């Protein structure tokens, strides 16, 4: 019998788990995939938004600003990768300047600080490679970037270290409300829980429907991206937006936390919640649109493309509430700015649980700290692919990932035995060659460490979705600008 069970091990579910692990509770996370961060949490922009885009009075507006202010401290504790960069929303004509003024007004009402509308000349001084056609820009000091999948992994690791039970490859098939508890049926058996939190992302409406709660639906909205080599990162210092549309914040140009140039996403409603394919037609649109903001990126330096599905709610706002089924909490429709809001969402859920008269006694043994896996290398670092020392034995040449980092990832509290799992934790395979050099070496280390045959090491572990169809690198490099 668990006190609280969380369904979904994305950034929201893991944020909630970590926050609740600060109390003396018997906690469980159920995740249908073989690892955490396998849905929207691993395939998004990783932008820590300022909070000016959201309509005042909405949960999005409230929690985005609160979440933004929590990032620096969270990163100091968990070492997942965050830096404040600032952002610019560009306007090219008078109509778009009116939109900037509306965003500025929203931001003031939402409590955003460090904003100002600047002229095009000042914007170009800040960002020399943006279009010379820019007339005005909304600058927000507090925006930034993070590594969202590393953040999710860090939250999950810290939760497990603080006593949370993580059950991977446990897909929920039904939930039955008993008099004093819930019976949760999974593909691997049943468990009981006094309270249930639904943080199932793109499938949160399906989980809610299991208890007859069908007051919202999830509209899957796919966004595609293009990633470039790090030598293109000179083009931008901050996050560059265009004026947003009804479907989202538009095509952005940014650097990722680890320094790759990234452009995207579009916003396309899809019927398949697992559709993370990419195609040349959409990518060409993204490239052409991004060039309106920043010209000069070299398509020959494009590394790969990826896509993610946002769980947009029919209510057009986050849903965070105890339902009419007492003890069952929906945390659903967490699309943008979900990553930014996730730490504040967790605090709100704790408040809801407190109001349900759940005894929340502080866990005096709670440890907020988690060591990083990735070791930053400076110019003094000397590594070699033939070194016998794991700390200097280079496995991934592009990202300078060492054998020691891969071993550390394998020995963490969340066990992973797939090449993609190691990739998310160490960046081995995320460089220019996309794993052509390091993948067989990573496979060999996994097999040796886990004492299994190399043939048993999979690209993705059991329970993962099939590999998506993606535009090839050569196709991306040949896209018309």
C-alpha positions in Angstrom: 0.0 0.0 0.0 1.6 3.2 -1.2 0.6 6.6 0.3 0.8 8.3 -3.1 1.4 6.9 -6.6 2.4 9.2 -9.5 1.6 8.0 -13.0 4.2 9.3 -15.5 8.0 9.8 -15.1 8.4 12.9 -17.2 9.6 16.2 -15.9 6.4 17.0 -14.2 5.9 13.6 -12.5 9.5 13.5 -11.4 9.3 17.1 -10.1 6.3 16.1 -8.0 8.0 13.0 -6.7 11.1 14.8 -5.7 9.1 17.5 -3.9 7.0 14.9 -2.1 10.2 13.0 -1.1 10.8 15.9 1.3 8.1 14.3 3.5 7.7 11.0 5.2 5.6 9.3 2.6 5.6 5.9 0.9 5.8 7.1 -2.7 5.8 5.3 -6.1 6.2 6.4 -9.7 4.8 4.3 -12.5 6.3 4.7 -16.0 5.3 2.6 -19.0 8.7 3.1 -20.8 12.0 1.6 -19.9 13.4 4.9 -18.7 12.4 8.3 -17.4 12.1 11.3 -19.8 11.0 9.2 -22.8 8.1 11.4 -23.9 7.7 15.1 -24.3 10.3 15.8 -21.6 13.2 14.6 -23.8 11.9 16.3 -27.1 11.3 20.0 -26.5 13.1 23.3 -26.7 14.5 23.3 -23.2 13.7 27.0 -22.9 13.2 28.4 -19.4 10.6 31.0 -20.4 10.3 34.5 -18.9 6.6 34.4 -18.4 5.3 37.2 -20.6 3.5 35.0 -23.3 0.9 33.6 -21.0 -2.5 35.1 -20.4 -2.7 36.8 -16.9 -4.8 34.8 -14.5 -4.1 31.4 -16.0 -2.2 28.7 -14.3 0.4 28.9 -17.0 1.1 32.6 -16.2 1.3 32.0 -12.5 3.4 28.9 -12.5 5.8 29.9 -15.4 7.0 32.9 -13.5 7.3 31.0 -10.2 9.1 28.1 -11.9 11.5 30.4 -13.7 12.7 31.8 -10.3 13.4 28.3 -9.0 15.8 27.1 -11.7 19.1 28.5 -10.4 18.8 26.9 -7.0 17.5 23.6 -8.5 20.5 23.4 -10.8 22.8 24.1 -7.9 21.4 21.1 -6.1 20.9 18.7 -9.0 23.5 19.7 -11.6 21.3 19.1 -14.7 22.4 22.0 -16.8 20.9 25.5 -16.8 22.1 28.9 -17.8 20.3 32.3 -18.0 20.6 33.7 -21.5 17.9 36.3 -21.8 15.5 36.3 -24.8 14.4 38.6 -27.6 11.0 38.6 -29.4 11.6 40.3 -32.7 9.2 42.7 -34.5 9.6 43.7 -38.1 6.7 46.2 -38.5 4.2 48.3 -36.6 1.6 45.5 -36.2 4.2 43.3 -34.7 5.3 46.1 -32.3 1.7 46.1 -31.1 2.1 42.4 -30.2 5.3 43.2 -28.3 3.4 45.8 -26.3 0.8 43.3 -25.5 3.4 40.8 -24.4 5.1 43.4 -22.2 1.7 44.2 -20.6 1.1 40.5 -19.9 4.6 40.2 -18.4 4.0 43.1 -16.0 0.7 41.7 -14.9 2.3 38.3 -14.4 5.1 39.7 -12.3 7.9 39.3 -14.9 11.0 41.4 -14.1 13.9 42.5 -16.3 11.8 43.3 -19.4 12.0 46.2 -21.9 11.0 47.0 -25.4 14.2 48.1 -27.3 14.7 49.5 -30.8 16.2 47.5 -33.6 19.6 49.1 -33.4 20.0 48.1 -29.7 18.7 44.6 -30.5 21.4 44.2 -33.3 24.1 45.4 -30.9 23.0 42.6 -28.5 22.7 40.1 -31.3 24.9 41.0 -34.2 23.7 38.2 -36.5 20.0 38.8 -36.3 18.2 40.3 -39.3 18.9 43.9 -40.0 15.2 44.3 -40.8 14.3 44.1 -37.1 12.6 47.4 -35.9 11.9 46.5 -32.3 12.3 43.7 -29.8 11.0 42.7 -26.4 14.0 41.8 -24.2 13.6 39.6 -21.2 16.6 39.2 -18.9 15.3 36.2 -17.0 14.8 33.7 -19.8 17.3 30.8 -20.2 17.9 27.3 -21.4 18.2 24.0 -19.7 18.8 20.3 -20.6 15.2 19.0 -20.0 16.0 15.3 -20.3 19.0 15.6 -18.0 16.8 17.6 -15.5 14.2 14.8 -15.5 16.9 12.2 -14.9 18.4 14.2 -12.1 15.0 14.7 -10.5 14.3 11.0 -10.7 17.7 10.0 -9.4 17.3 12.3 -6.4 13.8 11.1 -5.8 15.0 7.4 -5.7 17.9 8.3 -3.4 15.3 9.8 -1.1 13.2 6.7 -1.0 10.8 6.9 -3.9 10.0 3.6 -5.7 10.4 3.9 -9.4 8.7 1.1 -11.4 9.7 1.3 -15.1 7.9 -0.7 -17.8 4.7 -0.6 -15.7 1.9 0.5 -18.0 -1.3 1.4 -16.2 -4.3 -0.4 -17.8 -7.0 0.4 -15.3 -7.7 2.2 -12.0 -10.4 1.0 -9.6 -11.6 3.3 -6.8 -12.1 1.3 -3.6 -13.6 2.7 -0.4 -10.3 3.8 1.2 -7.7 3.4 -1.6 -7.2 2.9 -5.4 -6.3 -0.4 -7.0 -4.0 0.3 -9.9 -3.7 -2.4 -12.5 -0.6 -2.5 -14.7 0.8 -4.9 -17.3 3.0 -6.3 -14.5 0.4 -6.8 -11.8 -1.6 -4.7 -9.3 -0.7 -2.3 -6.6 -2.7 -0.2 -4.1 -2.4 3.4 -3.2 -4.3 5.8 -1.0 -3.9 8.7 -3.5 -3.1 8.9 -7.2 -1.5 11.7 -9.2 -2.0 11.6 -12.9 1.0 13.1 -14.6 0.9 11.0 -17.8 1.6 13.7 -20.3 0.1 13.0 -23.7 -1.9 10.1 -22.2 -3.2 12.0 -19.2 -6.8 12.1 -20.6 -6.7 8.4 -21.1 -5.7 7.8 -17.4 -8.4 10.3 -16.3 -11.0 8.4 -18.4 -10.2 5.2 -16.5 -12.1 6.7 -13.6 -14.9 8.1 -15.7 -13.4 11.6 -15.6 -13.7 12.8 -19.2 -14.0 16.6 -18.8 -10.9 17.3 -20.9 -9.1 15.9 -23.9 -5.5 16.0 -25.0 -4.8 17.4 -28.5 -1.4 16.1 -29.6 0.6 18.8 -31.2 3.9 17.9 -32.9 6.9 20.2 -33.2 9.9 19.5 -35.3 13.5 20.8 -34.8 16.9 21.0 -36.5 20.1 20.7 -34.5 23.4 22.1 -35.7 27.0 21.6 -34.7 28.4 23.7 -31.9 30.5 25.8 -34.3 27.3 27.5 -35.3 26.5 28.7 -31.8 28.3 32.0 -32.4 25.1 33.2 -34.2 23.1 33.8 -31.1 23.7 34.6 -27.5 20.1 34.6 -26.2 16.9 32.9 -27.2 15.5 34.5 -30.3 11.7 34.4 -30.9 9.4 35.8 -33.5 6.0 37.2 -32.6 3.9 34.2 -31.3 0.8 32.9 -33.1 -2.3 31.1 -31.9 -0.5 27.8 -32.1 2.5 28.7 -30.0 5.6 30.8 -29.6 6.7 30.3 -33.1 10.0 29.3 -34.7 12.9 30.1 -32.3 16.6 30.2 -32.8 18.7 29.4 -29.7 21.7 27.5 -28.4 21.0 24.4 -26.3 22.6 24.2 -22.8 25.4 22.2 -24.3 26.1 24.7 -27.1 24.4 23.4 -30.2 22.5 25.8 -32.4 18.8 24.7 -32.6 15.9 26.0 -34.6 12.2 25.1 -34.4 9.5 24.1 -33.6 6.5 24.2 -35.9 3.1 23.3 -34.4 1.1 20.5 -36.2 -1.9 18.7 -34.7 -1.5 14.9 -35.1 -3.7 12.0 -34.4 -0.9 9.7 -33.3 0.5 10.6 -29.9 3.6 8.6 -30.7 4.3 10.4 -34.0 7.8 11.9 -33.5 8.8 11.5 -37.1 10.4 14.4 -39.1 10.0 15.2 -42.8 11.8 17.5 -45.2 8.8 19.6 -46.1 8.2 20.8 -42.5 12.0 21.1 -41.8 12.3 23.3 -44.9 9.6 25.6 -43.6 11.3 25.8 -40.2 14.7 26.7 -41.9 13.1 29.4 -44.0 11.2 30.9 -41.1 14.2 30.8 -38.8 16.3 32.6 -41.4 13.9 35.6 -41.1 15.3 36.0 -37.6 18.9 34.9 -38.0 20.6 34.4 -41.3 24.0 32.8 -41.8 23.6 29.3 -40.3 25.4 26.7 -42.4 23.1 23.8 -43.4 26.2 21.7 -44.0 26.6 21.8 -40.2 23.2 20.4 -39.5 23.6 17.3 -37.4 20.1 15.8 -37.0 16.4 16.6 -36.6 13.9 15.5 -33.9 10.3 16.0 -32.9 8.2 15.9 -29.8 4.5 15.8 -29.1 3.0 18.5 -26.8 0.0 17.4 -24.7 -2.1 20.5 -25.4 -5.3 20.5 -23.3 -8.8 21.2 -24.7 -9.1 23.7 -21.8 -6.2 25.7 -23.1 -4.6 25.9 -19.7 -2.9 23.5 -17.3 -5.2 21.2 -15.3 -3.9 20.8 -11.7 -6.6 19.8 -9.3 -8.1 17.1 -7.1 -11.0 15.7 -9.1 -14.5 14.7 -8.0 -13.0 11.3 -7.4 -11.6 12.1 -4.0 -7.9 11.3 -3.7 -7.3 11.4 -7.5 -5.4 14.5 -8.7 -5.1 15.4 -12.4 -1.9 17.2 -13.5 -2.7 17.3 -17.2 -2.4 19.4 -20.3 1.1 20.5 -19.4 2.4 21.9 -22.7 4.5 25.0 -23.0 5.7 26.5 -20.6 5.6 23.1 -18.9 9.4 22.6 -18.5 9.7 26.1 -17.0 6.7 25.6 -14.7 7.5 22.1 -13.5 9.1 22.9 -10.2 6.3 25.3 -9.4 3.7 22.7 -10.5 5.2 20.3 -7.9 4.8 22.9 -5.1 1.1 23.5 -6.2 0.5 19.7 -6.0 1.9 19.6 -2.5 -0.4 22.4 -1.5 -3.4 20.5 -2.9 -2.3 17.3 -1.0 -2.0 19.4 2.2 -5.5 20.7 1.7 -6.7 17.1 1.4 -5.6 16.6 5.0 -2.8 14.3 4.1 -0.3 14.2 7.0 2.9 15.9 5.6 5.7 15.3 8.1 9.1 16.6 7.1 11.7 14.0 6.1 14.7 15.1 8.1 17.0 12.8 6.1 16.1 14.4 2.8 19.2 15.0 0.7 18.7 17.7 -2.0 22.0 17.1 -3.8 22.8 15.0 -6.8 26.2 14.9 -8.4 26.5 15.5 -12.2 27.4 12.6 -14.6 28.9 14.8 -17.2 32.4 16.1 -16.2 33.2 19.5 -17.8 36.5 19.5 -19.7 38.6 22.5 -19.9 41.7 23.1 -22.1 43.8 21.2 -19.5 41.9 18.0 -20.1 44.0 15.4 -22.0 42.1 12.4 -23.2 42.8 9.6 -25.6 40.8 6.8 -27.3 43.6 4.4 -26.3 44.0 5.5 -22.7 43.8 2.8 -20.1 42.5 5.2 -17.4 38.7 5.4 -17.5 38.9 9.1 -16.6 40.9 9.9 -19.7 39.7 7.1 -22.0 37.7 8.9 -24.7 34.6 6.9 -25.9 32.8 9.6 -27.8 35.3 11.9 -29.7 32.7 14.5 -30.7 31.5 15.2 -27.1 34.7 14.0 -25.3 32.7 11.5 -23.2 35.0 9.3 -21.1 34.6 5.7 -20.0 34.3 6.9 -16.4 31.2 9.0 -17.3 29.6 6.0 -18.9 30.4 3.8 -16.0 29.0 6.4 -13.6 25.7 6.5 -15.6 25.4 2.7 -15.5 26.0 2.6 -11.7 23.4 5.2 -10.8 20.2 4.3 -8.9 18.1 4.3 -12.1 19.4 1.3 -14.1 19.7 1.8 -17.8 20.9 -0.9 -20.3 20.3 0.8 -23.6 22.5 2.9 -25.8 19.9 5.7 -25.9 19.8 5.7 -22.1 23.5 6.3 -21.9 23.2 8.9 -24.7 20.7 11.0 -22.6 22.9 10.8 -19.5 26.4 11.4 -21.0 25.8 12.8 -24.6 27.8 10.0 -26.1 26.4 9.9 -29.7 25.1 13.5 -29.8 28.0 14.9 -31.7 28.6 15.5 -35.4 29.0 11.8 -36.3 25.8 10.9 -34.4 27.3 7.8 -32.7 29.1 6.2 -35.7 32.3 6.1 -33.7 31.1 5.6 -30.2 28.0 3.5 -30.4 29.9 0.1 -30.7 32.2 1.2 -27.8 29.3 2.2 -25.6 27.6 -1.1 -26.4 30.8 -3.0 -25.4 31.0 -1.1 -22.0 27.3 -1.8 -21.2 27.7 -5.5 -22.0 30.9 -5.8 -19.9 29.4 -3.8 -16.9 26.1 -5.7 -16.9 27.7 -9.1 -17.8 25.6 -9.7 -20.8 26.3 -10.4 -24.5 26.7 -7.4 -26.7 23.8 -8.7 -28.8 21.6 -8.2 -25.8 22.4 -4.5 -25.7 19.7 -2.6 -27.5 19.5 0.9 -29.0 16.4 1.3 -26.9 15.4 -0.8 -24.1 12.2 -3.0 -23.9 9.0 -0.9 -23.5 10.3 1.9 -25.7 8.5 3.1 -28.8 9.9 2.0 -32.2 12.6 4.2 -33.7 10.9 7.2 -35.4 11.3 7.9 -39.1 13.4 11.0 -39.5 14.8 13.0 -42.4 18.3 11.9 -43.1 21.2 14.2 -42.3 22.0 14.5 -46.0 18.4 15.5 -46.7 18.6 18.2 -43.9 21.9 19.5 -45.2 20.3 20.0 -48.7 17.3 21.9 -47.4 16.6 25.2 -49.2 16.9 28.3 -47.2 
